[in-house]
Amino acid sequence: MTTFSTRARIVTGAAGLAVVGAATFGALSANADAKPAAKPAAPAAAEAKGVITTQHLSVASASKAAQAALDAAAKAGQHVSVAVVDRDGNVIVQLRGDGAGPQSFSSAEEKAFTAVSWNAKTSVLVGNLQQNPTLKDIPGTLFLAGGVPVDNANAPIAGVGVAGAPSGAMDEAYAQAGADAVTR
């Protein structure tokens, strides 16, 4: 039996690995050149009974809406906070503008929640308080102008709320700018 030196064993091993590597690379290259087999058609998903599908605003769209509302307020020299909530009232994006008052942060969220909950501008909902004064007792709502719903196919999918400007009409105009940025 012949004994190989350490150097000879290393060179032989490296050569063997090179052959295996070349064979593997060649096989992979050949497979890459071949056309992939057609995937079988996916079976149609069966709808489960009692399940509904809802639409939601993406984070990118919510960010776009929030920034548009904040930009509209800044252009007018106002310091506000903006909140964008989903259909369920969960905050997607919330921004506190430079110099916005501390109360504006939570007020913006509550206005957005109120708008999406009733699918109406909060300025319109303020009038409903005369007929139903207990509406204001619903947790998380704020019946002051500054909340605007975002609709898709006549269904509310989000709400934009703005707070901190000297008037609710101004807050609502900035919230509308945010909603418009998404629905254009």
N, C-alpha and C positions, 0 to 999 in steps of 0.2 A: 504494500500500500504506500502511495506517495504522499508525503506531507508537504503541504503548501505553506509558504511563509505568510505572515500576517498581511503584508502588502499584497500578495497575490490573492488572498481571500477577499480583501477589500475591493480590489479591482474587479474580480470575478463577480462579487455581489453587486457592485455598482452597475456592471454590464448587464447582469440579469434584471435589475430593476429598470434599467433603460429599455430593455426589450419589452418588459411587462407594461411600462408606461406608454411606449410607442403603440403597442397593440391596443391598449385601452383608449388612447387618443384617437387612433384610427377608427375604432368601433364607434366612438362617440361622434366623430366627424361624419361617418357614413350615416348614422342615424339622424344627424342634424340636417343632412342634405335630403333625406327622404321626406316625402309629404306625410304629415301627421294623419293618422286614421281619423275618420269622421267620428265625432262624439255622438253617442246615441242620444236621441231626443229625450229631454227630461220629461218625466211624466207630469201631466198637468196637476197642479196643486189643488187638492180638494179643499173647499172652504169648510171650516168647522162650523157647526151650528152654534149660534150665540156669540160669534166673534165679529167685531166690527173693526174696520180699518179707519184710522184717523190720519190727517196730514199735519205735519209739523214744520215750522220754520227752521232752516238750517242755521248753524252757528255763524256761518259766513254772511247769510242774509240778515240775521239779527244784529251782527256787528255793523253791517252796512247801514241798517236803520238807525241804530244808536248813534253812530258817528254823524249821520246826516242831520239828526235832530240836534246834536251838540253843536255842529257846525252852523246850523241855522240860528241857534241862540247866540253863539259867539259873534256871528256877523252882525247881530243886532245889539251887541254889547252886553248880553245877559249871561249870568253865571247860574247854570242849572245842573241838575242831575237827570239822567235818563235811565230808564229800565225797559227792557224788552222781555216779556214773559211768553211762554208757550201756551197752548190751548188749555192746559191744566193749571195755569197760573204759576208755573215754576220759572224762576229767573233763568234766562238764557245768557243775557249780557246786561251788565249794569255799569254805568260810567258816572263818576262825579266830576263835573267840570271844574276847572280851576276857579276857586273863589266861591263855589256853591255852598249854600248854608247847610249845616248838619241835618236839619229836618228834611231837606229836599231829597235825600237819598231814599228814605223809607216811603216818603210821599209819592215819589215817582213809581216805585214798585206797586204801591196800592192803587194808584190811578191806572196803571197798565192792567193789573189784575181785574179791576172793576170793568174796564172797557172790554176785555176779552170775555168776561163772564156773561155780560149782557149783550155782547156784539153791538155796542153802541158807543158813541163818544160820551165821555163823562159829563160834558156840558149839557147834553140832552137828558142824561139820567138825573141830573140835579132837579129837574122839574118833576120827576116821579116821586121825589121825597114829600111833596105836598100831599099826594094821595096816599103814600105809604111811608110815613116817617120812620118806621122801624127798619127800613132797608139799610139805614146807616149803621145799624147794630150788627150787621153781618161781618164777622171777623175778616180782616185783610182788605176790606173795601174802603174807598175814599171817594165820596161824591163831591168832587171839585173838578172844574174844568182842567184838562191837561192829559186825559187818556184817550187814545184812539185805537180801535180794533184794526187788525190786519186780516182781510178776508181772502179766501181762495175758493172759487166756485160757490160763492154765497155762503160759505161757512167760515166762522172765525178760526184762525190758526195761530194768532198771536195778538199781543197788545203792546202798544208803545205808550209809556207814561213819562211825562216831563214835569218837573217841579222846580221852583226857585225863582221864576220870573215875577215881576211885580203884579201880574194879573193872570188869571186862569186862561183868558183868551190868548195871551202870548204863549203860555205853556202848551196850549192845544195846537197852536199854529206850528210850533217846533215839533210836537209829536206827529202832526200830520206830515211834516216834511220827512220825518223818519219813515212813516208808513208808505209814503209816496215813493221813497227810494227803493222799496222792496217791490211794490206793485207795478212799477213802470215797465 
